[in-house]
Amino acid sequence: MTDKIKKSDTEWRAELTPEQYHVTREKGTEMAFTGEYYKTKTPGIYKCVGCGTELFTSDDKFDSGTGWPSYTRPAAEGVVEEERDISHMMVRTEVHCKKCGAHLGHLFPDGPAPTGLRYCINSASLKLDPKKD
């Protein structure tokens, strides 16, 4: 992976919608069952809204019933980073884009086979690139 992207707060605000900025730069969370991609079944690649890195594929997407897009694994090794999150009186694992640092969501150990993992990701942090026929 290439060098990390560093932009000023002003640059991020100019490039992202207010919701995208809140989620990706302020570690916000969109309300359950409201995000653009929580029900999407369109085949393709889910990219980081901040830098375009390919993060997740539709092949690894599943309906977790939580109201957020959920994936069993990232699109490739090393595209996301994990960090301990102790906010909101919980201990969780935060997931963010390795290239630009965008907050994506959280990782939980309650997903389906083959990984047993659930990457619970905010739609506002993603941009779907539909698969071309």
N, C-alpha and C positions, 0 to 999 in steps of 0.2 A: 504494500500500500504506500502511496506517496505521502508527502508531508501533510501535516494537519492544516486544516483551513482555519485561519484566525481572522475574524472581522470585528469591527466595532459594533457596539450596541446600535448605533445609528444605522449602520449598513444592514444589520439583521432586520431592524424594524422596517427599512425601506423595501426589503426583498420578500418578507413574509407577511401573511395576513395577521391581524391581531390575535386570532386563535392559534395559528401556527407559531407565532412568536411566544405566546404564553406557554404553550405546551413544550416547545423545543428549547427555548432559552431560559424560561423561568420554572421549568420542571412541573408544569401544570398537567391536569388530566381533564380530558373532555368527559362530559356526562355519558354514562353507559347508554347504549342503544341509540345514540345520536350521530355517531361518526359516519363519514361517507363510506367506509369500507367494511363495517362490521358484518354486513350480510352479503357483500360482494362475492360472486363466484366466477367472475371473469378471469380467464387464464392470463397470466402475465407475471411481471416482476414488480415488486413493491420497492420503490427507491426512496432514499432520504430526501425530504422536501428541502433541506438546507444545502445539500451538496450533490445530489444525484447518485450517490453510492447505492449499488444494488444490495438491498438488505434482506429481503424475504421473497419467496416464490409462492405462487398460488398452489403449487403442488404440495407444499408443507402447511397450508392454511387449513384450519378446521373450526367448526362451530363449537366453542367452549360453553356457550350459554351465558357468558358473562356480560355481553354487550360491547365488547371490544374485539377487533381482529386478533386472532390467536394463531400462532405458528409453532410447529414442533422444533424448528431449528432455523438459524440464519441461512441465507443463500450461499454463503461461503465462509470458510474459517477466517477469523480475524477482522470481519467487517463491523462487529459490535464489540463493545466493552461492557463489563459488568462492574458494579460498585455497590457496596453495602449502603442501604438506605434505612435510616432509623427515624424518619419523619412520621408524623401522624400516629405516634405511639405504637408503631409496628416495626418489625424487622423484616425487610424485603431486599430483593436484589434489583437495583435499577439497571436498565439497559440503555446505552446511548451509542450513537454513531461514532465509530472510531475516528473517522476522518474529520468531522466538523464538531463533534461533541454534542450534537442534538440529543436531548432527552427523548426517548422513544416510548418507554413504558417500563414494565417490570417482568421479571422471570420467576416462574413458580414451578415447583417439582410435582405438578399434578396433571401433566399432559398425557396424551395417548402414546402408544407404542409408535415408532420404535425408540424414541428418545425418553419418553416419560416427562418431557418438559413442555411448559406452556409459556411462550413469549407473548405476553399480553400487551399489545401495542396500540397507541393512540393513532387513529386515522389521520389526525392533523399533522402528524410527523412523517406521513407517507405520501407518495405520488405513484399511482399505478400506471405502469407502462404495459398496456395490453399486448398479449402475444399476437404476432402477425401470422396470418395463414400461410 
